[in-house]
Amino acid sequence: MFSLAGKDRCKKCRVERALRLCPRLNKGLCWKCCNELRVDMKCPESCVYSGKKQSENPLPSFKADTYVEMQHALRNYIDLWVGKVQDEFNLMSPLDYAREYKDQMLKWLSGYKYPDYFPFDYLVHKLGIELEPGQVAANPEQVAAEYLRHIIALEYQELRKLTLNQSTLADLEQRYPDLISAIPFLKKVKHFSNIHTGTSEDGSQCIVFVELNYKHEWCLILRLEEGKWYVRQNINGNPSHYFKQNEVYQKIATYLANSEDQKAYFEIAEAMRSYVDSADLFYYRALYWLLVKQVDKAKLDLFNSIALDNGFAPPYMHLGIIYLNEKNYSEAQLWFASMVKLQPDNFDAANNLAIATLASGEKEQALGIWRDILKQKPDYDLARKNLELYG
């Protein structure tokens, strides 16, 4: 197989990236051209991409690096298969047999188990059989493709619904598309091709690796929540960048912890070239702004971090503390309350919420928050001392 990092063009179509060496042609092919060739089932068995007959399914299996490639291969095979005379259909083609013996064809089809990726709807449609449409959850490639199609169409307002960001806090809904549309390269995207898809061992995360405009490597990181896939992050580059990011973040965090602000800023700026919508990096940049006493810029980047990942808790706490120090108690309450909603067992956030509430003149409500903390955690001294002081 060719290296995923290579960018050679297919020697057949001359357009898509060559991803594998074809032993029949002795040329590098893209997966589309490979599919068009291998569905005739004449590829040598030594090739890992040759079609394999299987007893548990009426059609062969084809090794594929993406869902879309698998679907493309099976649909191409179906297009050939439905018109060919088959022994099991009384020397009739599947299409003719289905026209004459619809019930028997449906019974034959129901005798097999089909994997999730199998285009069963397409198969029965090609046989001239129409079934009631079923509800099938989109796979990660389909979600990533929808996201990219919205980018190509400059429909940035449609992107957030494909993420896990559901907070109703003011302005967050608008800030997400604002941040994505500000990524310069994305305005130039006109085409994407799937290269490779990889899923974590527990099946909860997925990397969809694509090529944009026939040359630019890009990854979308998706997460599975309650049976649905959501876009979590964009990465400018190939999958190796995903596996490096924790190391990058750790380096930045160390510089910030040691107050090495210039080194931290340089690493953040470099990292943002690859991790273009990383909530972590906007958060780290906010900490840098705090180090250099530029509080307004810090507040903006903390808000940006939350807009990119509504479930990322640290920026909520920092915003609350900043507004508390500025005596803007209503804003402090908003961010502390939001963090408590995200992390109900974060008693430091709840204690800060009570302090901001007390400062706003809502004493009884603040006392109630401290009492609630102590019901859940009787040994939380800050709540006990504040109750003794203000109760």
N, C-alpha and C positions, 0 to 999 in steps of 0.2 A: 504494500500500500504506500502511496505517496505520503510525504509528511504533510500534516495539517497546516503547517506553517508555510508550505510552499505555495507559490502563486502562478505556476505554469498553467497555460490555457489548454483546454481539451483539444486533442488533435483531430477530432471529428467535427464538432460544431464551431471550434475556434473562439467561443464566447465564454462559456462557464469554466470554472477552475478544474483542472485535471486532478482527480482524487485517487485514482487507482490505475495500475498498469494492466491493460487487457492482454491476456495470453493469446487470444485469437488474432488480435491485430498487432500485437507487440507495440501498442501505443498507449499513452496516457489518456484516459477518458474521464469526463465528468460523470456523475451518477445518472443523469438523464440519458446520455448516449449509451451508457452501460446497460441501463434498463431496456432501452429499445432493442438492444442486441441479445441480451441474455434471456428474454422471455420466449425465445424459440427453443429453449432447453438444450441447445447444442454446445454450450460452453463446457470445457473440460472439467471433470469433477475435482481436479487439483486446485481449481480456482475457488477461493472461499466465497466468491460472489455468484457462483453458478446456482441455478435453481435446484432445489432438493424436493423430490417427491416425498409425501408423507401420508401415513395411513389415517391420521386423525382429522384430516382436512381434505376437501375435494380438490384443492389447488395446491401447487407447490409452495414452499417457503423460499424467501429470498433474503439473504443477509443484507441489512441496510444500516446506514449510520444515522438516519433520521426517520421520523414517522412519515414525513412527506415523501421520502424516497420509497419507503415500503408501500405506501398507498399507490404511488405512481407505477411501481413494478407490477403490483397485483392488478391494477386496472388495465395496464397494457396486456397482461396475460389474459385477463378476462375477455378483452376485445377479440383476441385470437381464438380463445377456447370455445366461446359460444357458437361459433360458426363451423367448428370442426366435427366431423362424424365421430361418435364415441361408441365403443362396444357396449357400455352399460346402459345406453339409451336406444337399444335395438337398432344399432347402426344408423341412428339419427343424430343430428347435431343437437346440443343442449337447447338451442333456441327453438328448433322445430319440435322437439320433444315437449318443451314447456308450453308451446302453443296448443299442442294436441292433448297433452296429459298434465294439465296444470297441477292438479291435486297430487299426482304421483311425484312430480318434480319437487313440490314443496315438502313432501314427505321425505324424499331423498336428501334434500338440503338440510332438513331438520335433524338428520341422523348424525350430524357432525357438530363438534364444538369449535367455535371461532374465537380467535384472540381479539383483544380490544381494538387492535389496529386494522382488523380485516374489514374491507369495504363491502359489507354484506348488502347494504342498500343499493350500491352500484351494481352488484352482481344480479340481484333480482330485477333491477330496472333493465339491464341489458337482456335479460331473459323475457322481458315483456310482462313482468309480474309487478303489479303495484301494491305495496303494503301500506298500512297506516304508519305515518312517520313517528319515530320514537324519539324520546329525549335522551341525548347522549352528551355527557360532559365533554367540553373541549379539551384536547390534549395540550401540553405546554407549547408545542410548535404552533398550534392554531391560535393560541392566545398571543404569542410573540408576533405572529404574522399580522394579526389584527392591529396590534400596537404599532408595528412598522408601517402598515398601510395608512394609518391615521397620520403618522409623521410625514409620509410621502405626500399626502393630501393637505398637509399643514393644518390638520384638525387637532391641534394640541388640546383643545378643551375636552376631547373624547378620551384622552389618555388616562386620566386619574381613575376612571371607573374600572380600568383593567389592573389597578394596583390594590393593595390592602388599605390604602388611605381613605378612611371613611369619616374622619372627624368633622364635626359641624362647626368647629370654632371659626370665628370670623376671619375671612380672607385666605384661609388655608386652601380652599378649593381652587381659588384663582392663582395662588402662588405656585402650585405645582406646575401647571402648563406654562407659566411665565418662566420658570427655571429651565424646563426642558427646551422651550423655544429659544432660549438664550444660548444654547449649545451651537456654535457657528456651523459645524459640519453638517448637522442634521437638516438644515435648510436646503442642502444640496442633494439629499438622498432622493433617487428616482427609481431604484431597483434594489432588490435583495435576493440572495440565493442561500438556501440552507446548506451548511457544510457538515455539521456534526451536532448531535444532541446527546447529552450525558445526564443521567439521573443518579442522585446519591443512593447509597446502599439502603437507606430506610425509605426511599421513595418520596421524601418530603421536599427536595430541592432539585432543580434542573437547570442545566446550562444549555442554552440554544445558541450555537455558534453560527454566524451568518457572514456572508460577504456582501458589502454594500457597494453599489455602483460598479460591480465586477472587479473591485480591487481593494476595498477597504475592509479590514477585519473588525468585527463587532460581536459582542456577546450580550445576551439578555439573561439575567438570572431570575428564575421564577420559583415561587414557593407554593406548596399545596396546602390549602386550608379548607377544612370541611368539604372535601371532595372537589374543590375548584382550584385552578391554577391562576396565580396572580403575578404580574411583573413586579419584581422587588428592586432591580438595579440594572443599569446599563453600564457596559464596560467597553471602552475604546481600545480594542485589541483582541487577541486570541485568548482561549481559556487559561493559559499560563498566568495571565494577570490576576485572575480570580484567586488562584492558589497563593499568590504572593501578597495579597492585600493585607492580611493580618500582620505580616512582618513589617510592611510599610507603616501601618497604623501604630504598631508598637514602637517603632523608631521615632515617630512624631510625638507620641505620648511621653517618651523618655526625655526628648528635648524640652517639651513644655514643662514637665515635672522639675527639670533642672534649670528652668528659666532661661534656656538658650533660645531666645525668641527668634533671632535671625536664622539660625539653623532650622528651627521649626517651620518658619514661614517658607523657606526655600523648599523643604521637603513637601509641604502642603501644596504649594504651587505646582511642583512637578507631578505629584500624585493626582491632582485634579485633571491633568491631561488624559489620564487613563480612566480614573474613577469619576466620571463626569457628573454623576448625580448621587454621590455618596453622602448620606446624612452624617456619617462619621467625620468626613473631611470638613464639612461646613461647621460642625460642632468644634472640631479642633481649631479651625481658623477663628472661631469666636473666642476660644480660650486664648489664642494668640493676641487678638484685639484687646482682651482684658489685661494681658500682660503688659501691653504697651499703652494702656490707659485710654483706649479709644472705645468707650462704652457703647456709643450709638452704633458703631459698626458691629460690635459684639452682639447687640440685641438683634440686629438684622440677620446675622448669620445663624443665630440660635433659632430664629423664626424660620429661616430657610431650611435648617436641619429638620425641624418638626414637619414642615410642609412636604419634605421628601420622604419622611418616614414618620407617620403619625404615632407609631408605637414605640419610637425611640425615646426613652424617658429622660436621660440626663439633661438635655436642653431645657426641659420644662422647669427643672429645679433651679438652673442657673438664671433663667428669665425671672422666676419668682423672686430669687434673692436680689437680683439687680433692682427690680421694681420696689421691693421692700426697702432697700437701702435708699432709694430715691423718694421714699414716702408716697409712692403711687400705689396705695393699698388695694384699690380695686383690681388693678392689673396683677399685682402680686397674688391676690386671692384666685384670680382666674387661672394662673399657671400652676399654683400649688394644688388647686382643686382638680385640675386636669391630670396632674401627676398622680394624685391619690386615686383617681378613677382608673388610671392605667395600672397602678401598683397599690392595691388596697392595704397591703401589709407594710407599706413604706411609712413608718411612724415618724421619721424625720420630716417628710413632706407634710404629713398631717399636722405635726406640731407647728411647722412654719405657717400652714394654713390658719391655724388657730391664732397665731401671733398677728398675722395680717388682718384677720377678722376682728380681733380685739382692737387693733389700731384703727380700724374703720368705725369703731364705736358700737360694734355688735357684741357686747360682752357676754350675754347669755349664750349666744351661738358658739362663741369661742370656748366657753366653759364646757359646753356640751361636747365639743370635739375632743377636748382633753379627757373628759370622763369616758368617752367612747374608746379612746386609745387605751386607757387603763383597764377597761373591761377586757380588751383583747390581749394586752400585754401589761400585767400588773407591776412588773419591775421596770417599766420605762420611766426613769427618774425625771426627765425633762417635763413630762406631762404632770407628774405628781408635784414637782416644785412650782410649776406655773399655776396649778390649781390652788396650792397653798398661798401663793402670792396674790392671786387675783380673785380667788373664790370667796 
